[in-house]
């Protein structure tokens, strides 16, 4: 009896992995050109941005929150990096000009991303604004700021070195995949091996119990939203360098793909339950699905319909399994 | 005479028994409810009053025994069926939807519709007005419920009950949240309902009210009916005696403390009422606890026991005042973490809502409040965590398949032990226990008592809230009684009797002073 239960638990635990493998097998058989080395790297490069955002989203959702502003923060931080790198900062009033090195521009972009995330957290903890509303507002604010900063036009011609971050290869692996892997590794260690990580689960699982156990719930939430903002900025870095330009519409709608990845990965939207591992599988499932459908030449409108049903299917299976337990 | 009396019985419960996971909440209870009379029910917390009401109103469908309505046996598949049969209940927490109008609430789910299938508001307002006038409440049926006072909302609930043609109206502690004037209005209303032939079942803690409004009183204790008598035939003290009077022999009795020094004291602790200005939930409470001592806090529902512990633990820093002295030094507690760092632990009443993160493993639950102990070079060490958890699992004899078992799957008693372990891991000097044995079986209870005794022998000071008299009398060295936020008595274990404690705990409502005039 116990063994049976154990087997079932393992099955439930690895159901996303099984789903992913199943999809890979099916596409490999049906779609010519899917199971190739080139396509392998293509899929990984395509999911790396979503993975960055989704890892941050996982942290937020684990605390029982949501972050709708990741796509807009991505755009603004990318634009800040591009703008600073290309034009620097000019203060005509003080007759002052600050030029930025590549590193300086990237760091500035990351700081902007983290600050906007921090602002989200502040609204949610200090002013008790529900995460959905606070980050919905930030979605518009950051998008508007992006348009202001770019003047509504793309910032292009950012140089080869910057482009290397998005298109280059290092030791036979795309640079952006390295970046993404590093982020995943760091967040996994933080979640599993630090007090903060444990507290993230506790806050999402039972905020009241967490508070009564002496946890500073507000500080934990603040940190989580800040991290989500910083990770969106990393996404912004990858997107901008890949295109070698920052567009005001970059990252539009990315929040939905990242929520989808988290949900498909089995993280509970009510918080306290889930993993980064699951989210990566979720992001890969979406990536493989996109790639396979494109190769099969499924019309783009149908792709969206299918993707929607995959999300429903994933969550429905998850719910059925948890109900039985 | 006898003939007419039986004819007046509208509802009869015959040997009703109901158990929850091996614990008997009701044990062969008989109850007769008479038409046109106020049938009061009294009993301590956990005596079985609310379970009995849930059986009568179809909330619990599984039970032993019979319900007889108008001389016919009935079974209710759900609360709606009980309603259809004329039984309505008005809960202590009112069940109105605050942002709908009075009329919309009264006819919720049974709205009048016109030929087009749209709601016929005109008719609804007229009908509601008619009902409210019958209850002497003159308000516009269009008023949004959230704008009414609690007492008025209660009357709206009664109107709802009457609109269902309720012949039996159950009221659960109706006076607990309303003002003096509103109580008068309510009592007048109850008298007029009586005159209209409605049977009232009236649950209360305030014995003084019984002599004002009730015709008969049934006393429940530990799930059994102690007796039903006419109010004219009893005194206040008789009822108290019926409510208590249990055998204390079976109880584990804590060893007496040898004289030791005071470690913890609270002076003039107050907690302001969150909404009612100038009113206190905890009203100037002071006490001291010695090392190795258990101080018992007794009080009925709403006495402010939990709130007192919460205030000490730093959960209401903005509404509280008073001084806390630990080892001779005054301390400031603004957050739970301050209390924890000073060596105070708080085991809350509700395990699932406040004590545990249910999805967490046993190990993670035990280490949650002292996670820094399991850190090595800034990272959590599973070796250290396992060692910590293993130690407490052994010491407290927590029954779990493994340290990785999710706490949700443990029994109530073992969940409680996990919570105690969590606090012991913080190395506390003072433990605040709120109803530490609520909802757990007898064996687990005894284990908890033994544990409390062991902890005090090791020098811990314990403040324990309990609403079970035998428990508090066996475990506590001294007992403080709270009533309506105020400290009304203090006893040593040898002084305390159940009757004395209960007398001090029963709220002295205004009714007593007015009763002679009515």
HADDOCK unambig.tbl for C-alpha pairs under 7 A between the chains (distance, minus, plus):
assign (segid A and resid 193 and name CA) (segid B and resid 379 and name CA) 5.27 0.50 0.50
assign (segid A and resid 193 and name CA) (segid B and resid 380 and name CA) 4.84 0.50 0.50
assign (segid A and resid 194 and name CA) (segid B and resid 379 and name CA) 5.00 0.50 0.50
assign (segid A and resid 194 and name CA) (segid B and resid 380 and name CA) 5.30 0.50 0.50
assign (segid A and resid 195 and name CA) (segid B and resid 371 and name CA) 6.52 0.50 0.50
assign (segid A and resid 195 and name CA) (segid B and resid 380 and name CA) 6.72 0.50 0.50
assign (segid A and resid 202 and name CA) (segid B and resid 357 and name CA) 6.18 0.50 0.50
assign (segid A and resid 205 and name CA) (segid B and resid 357 and name CA) 5.42 0.50 0.50
assign (segid A and resid 205 and name CA) (segid B and resid 359 and name CA) 6.76 0.50 0.50
assign (segid A and resid 206 and name CA) (segid B and resid 357 and name CA) 5.16 0.50 0.50
assign (segid A and resid 208 and name CA) (segid B and resid 354 and name CA) 5.54 0.50 0.50
assign (segid A and resid 209 and name CA) (segid B and resid 353 and name CA) 6.95 0.50 0.50
assign (segid A and resid 209 and name CA) (segid B and resid 354 and name CA) 4.36 0.50 0.50
assign (segid A and resid 209 and name CA) (segid B and resid 355 and name CA) 5.19 0.50 0.50
assign (segid A and resid 209 and name CA) (segid B and resid 356 and name CA) 5.80 0.50 0.50
assign (segid A and resid 209 and name CA) (segid B and resid 357 and name CA) 6.50 0.50 0.50
assign (segid A and resid 212 and name CA) (segid B and resid 336 and name CA) 6.03 0.50 0.50
assign (segid A and resid 213 and name CA) (segid B and resid 368 and name CA) 6.96 0.50 0.50
assign (segid A and resid 213 and name CA) (segid B and resid 369 and name CA) 5.02 0.50 0.50
assign (segid A and resid 214 and name CA) (segid B and resid 336 and name CA) 4.93 0.50 0.50
assign (segid A and resid 214 and name CA) (segid B and resid 337 and name CA) 4.17 0.50 0.50
assign (segid A and resid 214 and name CA) (segid B and resid 340 and name CA) 6.79 0.50 0.50
assign (segid A and resid 214 and name CA) (segid B and resid 369 and name CA) 6.41 0.50 0.50
assign (segid A and resid 215 and name CA) (segid B and resid 337 and name CA) 6.90 0.50 0.50
